[in-house]
Amino acid sequence: MADVLHLTGPVVLDDDRVVGEAWVVGGRLTFARPAGGAATRVDGWVVPGLVDVHCHIGLAAEGAVDRATAQAQALADRDSGVLLVRDAGSPADTAWVHDRPDLPRLLRAGRHLALPKRYLRHYGRELASPDALPTAVAEEAARGDGWVKLVADWIDRDLGADGDLRPLWPAEVLAEAVRVAHAAGARVTAHTFAEEALDDLLDAGVDCLEHATGAQDRHIARIAAAGIPVTATLLQVAQFGAIAERAGRYPVYAARMRRMHARRYAHVRDLHDAGVPVLVGTDAGGTLAHGRLADEAAELVAAGLPARDVVAAASWRTRAWLGVPGLAEGESADLVVYDADPREDVRVLAAPRAVVLRGVRVA
């Protein structure tokens, strides 16, 4: 049975509400002092459990990993304070995570949907033709937890030295695929680096954009008007320069990657200043280690975003967008405790004093 915890606070509930204290009883949060009984005191600033909204549990550079490795990834995320993960595509079936109360809550998107040779090898589900996308979307929506992940653009090496980022899907197929997902009750997010893919994605009505590094001013205005969030993944975009160095056979592509790398901070500031919700996601899995949400948050602040907005996006705002409760009376006690207010200094996120998941202090 979970201990009774006395959270001495301050307890940050959302943008506008901070309370002085709270308790954890039977795994649930309450703001009413429990009658009698001893409680373990936990001092510090309390925030709702962090959210990594672009994470790949079950994925490594070589593709799918075994369950023990996936468990280690999930534990690294948990111990960093990440208690809710929106999976952004994984070749491994990680549905078993739902049965593990010691692991973060997980919203799965199934496999990345791509075309042959138009994404990273062993990562995605490669469809025989673009026309197969709507059917595949229906299948992945049935397998996942309310999300589907599309690869909207990738380098086309068939162009030889002129190889560059190109959209994968015809506009009409993409629009039908999004309609199919929505009819199934799923939302769609899309990997996109290229400028050329964005108008079709926005016309189709996708629900989220991952990276969106090609967005120009006109795209940013459309994204903001539609209220579509963008997961910036600055840790991943920081690797674009190195990717360009390895792409000597494709000079056009390499030059584009260098441009996007050079403007990465300005790009994120432009999104934020236009009113686009900028989400916090590490892109962990593949080439990036798990448990680095604090580093991603620090990068967003380095780009010029206010720490308060970054912490909100890493916690209660994104929980609300995903439909997962934060800190509210009677809800599961999923929370992180810090020595100081992370809204004032985002570096505080790197050193949680306590991590409480489902009412149990786990780290």
Backbone hydrogen bonds, N-H to C=O, Kabsch-Sander energy under -0.5 kcal/mol:
donor,donor_aa,acceptor,acceptor_aa,energy
5,L,3,D,-0.6
5,L,24,V,-1.9
6,H,40,T,-3.0
7,L,5,L,-0.7
7,L,22,A,-2.7
8,T,6,H,-0.9
8,T,42,V,-2.0
11,V,19,V,-3.0
12,V,10,P,-0.6
12,V,46,V,-3.2
13,L,11,V,-0.6
13,L,17,R,-2.6
14,D,17,R,-1.3
19,V,11,V,-2.5
22,A,7,L,-2.1
23,W,30,T,-3.1
24,V,5,L,-2.4
25,V,23,W,-0.5
25,V,28,R,-2.7
28,R,25,V,-1.8
29,L,331,E,-2.7
30,T,23,W,-2.6
33,R,31,F,-0.5
40,T,4,V,-3.1
41,R,39,A,-0.5
42,V,6,H,-3.0
44,G,9,G,-0.9
45,W,338,Y,-2.4
46,V,10,P,-2.8
47,V,336,V,-2.4
49,G,334,D,-2.4
50,L,81,G,-2.1
51,V,314,A,-2.5
52,D,84,L,-2.1
53,V,51,V,-0.8
53,V,280,V,-2.0
55,C,86,R,-1.3
56,H,284,A,-1.4
59,L,56,H,-1.3
60,A,63,G,-2.6
61,A,286,G,-0.9
63,G,60,A,-2.1
65,V,58,G,-1.6
70,A,66,D,-2.4
71,Q,67,R,-2.6
72,A,68,A,-2.0
73,Q,69,T,-2.1
74,A,70,A,-2.4
75,L,71,Q,-2.5
76,A,72,A,-2.0
77,D,73,Q,-2.0
78,R,74,A,-2.7
79,D,75,L,-2.8
80,S,76,A,-0.9
80,S,77,D,-0.8
81,G,78,R,-2.1
82,V,77,D,-2.1
83,L,50,L,-2.0
83,L,81,G,-0.8
84,L,50,L,-1.3
85,V,105,R,-2.7
86,R,52,D,-2.2
87,D,85,V,-0.9
87,D,107,L,-2.4
88,A,55,C,-2.5
90,S,110,G,-2.1
94,T,92,A,-0.9
97,V,94,T,-2.0
98,H,95,A,-1.6
99,D,96,W,-1.5
100,R,97,V,-2.0
103,L,100,R,-1.8
105,R,83,L,-2.3
107,L,85,V,-2.7
108,R,106,L,-0.6
113,L,149,K,-1.7
114,A,112,H,-0.6
114,A,125,R,-2.4
118,R,115,L,-2.2
123,Y,120,L,-1.7
124,G,120,L,-0.9
125,R,112,H,-3.7
126,E,124,G,-0.7
127,L,114,A,-2.7
127,L,125,R,-0.7
132,A,129,S,-1.6
133,L,130,P,-2.1
136,A,132,A,-2.2
137,V,133,L,-2.7
138,A,134,P,-2.0
139,E,135,T,-1.8
140,E,136,A,-2.6
141,A,137,V,-2.5
142,A,138,A,-1.6
143,R,139,E,-1.3
144,G,140,E,-1.9
145,D,108,R,-2.8
147,W,108,R,-0.9
148,V,187,R,-2.0
149,K,109,A,-0.8
150,L,148,V,-0.5
150,L,189,T,-2.4
151,V,113,L,-2.4
152,A,150,L,-0.8
152,A,191,H,-2.3
153,D,191,H,-0.6
154,W,166,R,-1.8
156,D,164,D,-2.2
157,R,155,I,-0.8
159,L,156,D,-1.3
160,G,157,R,-1.9
162,D,159,L,-1.6
163,G,160,G,-2.4
166,R,154,W,-2.2
168,L,152,A,-2.2
174,L,170,P,-2.5
175,A,171,A,-2.4
176,E,172,E,-1.9
177,A,173,V,-2.5
178,V,174,L,-2.1
179,R,175,A,-2.0
180,V,176,E,-2.4
181,A,177,A,-2.2
182,H,178,V,-2.5
183,A,179,R,-2.4
184,A,180,V,-1.4
185,G,182,H,-1.5
186,A,181,A,-2.7
187,R,146,G,-2.8
189,T,148,V,-2.7
190,A,208,C,-1.1
191,H,150,L,-3.0
192,T,210,E,-1.9
198,L,195,E,-1.1
199,D,195,E,-0.5
201,L,197,A,-1.8
202,L,198,L,-2.6
203,D,199,D,-2.8
204,A,200,D,-2.1
205,G,201,L,-1.0
206,V,201,L,-1.8
207,D,188,V,-2.1
208,C,188,V,-1.1
209,L,229,P,-1.9
210,E,190,A,-2.9
211,H,209,L,-0.5
211,H,231,T,-2.9
212,A,192,T,-1.7
212,A,210,E,-1.9
213,T,192,T,-0.8
215,A,212,A,-1.6
220,I,216,Q,-2.8
221,A,217,D,-2.2
222,R,218,R,-1.6
223,I,219,H,-3.1
224,A,220,I,-2.6
225,A,221,A,-2.2
226,A,222,R,-2.0
227,G,223,I,-0.8
227,G,224,A,-0.8
228,I,223,I,-1.9
230,V,277,P,-2.5
231,T,209,L,-2.7
232,A,230,V,-0.8
232,A,279,L,-1.2
236,Q,233,T,-0.6
237,V,233,T,-2.3
238,A,234,L,-2.0
239,Q,236,Q,-1.9
240,F,237,V,-1.8
243,I,239,Q,-2.4
244,A,240,F,-2.4
245,E,241,G,-1.8
246,R,242,A,-1.3
247,A,244,A,-1.3
250,Y,247,A,-2.1
252,V,161,A,-0.9
253,Y,163,G,-1.1
254,A,250,Y,-2.6
255,A,251,P,-2.2
256,R,252,V,-1.9
257,M,253,Y,-2.5
258,R,254,A,-2.1
259,R,255,A,-2.1
260,M,256,R,-2.4
261,H,257,M,-2.2
262,A,258,R,-2.4
263,R,259,R,-1.6
264,R,261,H,-1.2
267,H,263,R,-2.9
268,V,264,R,-1.9
269,R,265,Y,-2.4
270,D,266,A,-2.6
271,L,267,H,-2.0
272,H,268,V,-2.4
273,D,269,R,-3.2
274,A,270,D,-1.5
275,G,272,H,-1.5
276,V,271,L,-2.4
278,V,276,V,-0.6
279,L,230,V,-2.6
279,L,277,P,-0.7
280,V,313,A,-0.5
281,G,279,L,-0.6
283,D,54,H,-3.1
284,A,54,H,-0.7
285,G,288,L,-3.0
287,T,285,G,-0.8
288,L,285,G,-1.6
296,E,292,R,-2.0
297,A,293,L,-2.7
298,A,294,A,-2.2
299,E,295,D,-2.0
300,L,296,E,-1.9
301,V,297,A,-2.0
302,A,298,A,-2.4
303,A,299,E,-1.7
304,G,301,V,-1.4
305,L,300,L,-2.1
310,V,306,P,-2.1
311,V,307,A,-2.8
312,A,308,R,-2.1
313,A,309,D,-2.3
314,A,310,V,-1.7
315,S,312,A,-1.2
317,R,312,A,-1.9
318,T,312,A,-0.8
319,R,315,S,-2.0
320,A,316,W,-2.3
321,W,317,R,-2.0
322,L,318,T,-2.2
323,G,319,R,-0.9
323,G,320,A,-0.7
324,V,319,R,-2.7
328,A,326,G,-0.9
330,G,29,L,-3.2
331,E,328,A,-2.3
333,A,27,G,-2.5
334,D,332,S,-1.6
335,L,333,A,-0.6
335,L,356,V,-2.6
336,V,47,V,-2.5
337,V,354,A,-2.8
338,Y,45,W,-2.9
344,E,341,D,-1.6
345,D,341,D,-1.2
348,V,345,D,-2.1
349,L,346,V,-1.8
350,A,347,R,-1.6
351,A,348,V,-2.0
353,R,337,V,-3.1
354,A,337,V,-1.4
356,V,335,L,-2.9
357,L,355,V,-0.5
357,L,360,V,-2.7
359,G,333,A,-2.4
360,V,357,L,-1.9
362,V,355,V,-2.3
362,V,360,V,-0.8
363,A,355,V,-1.4
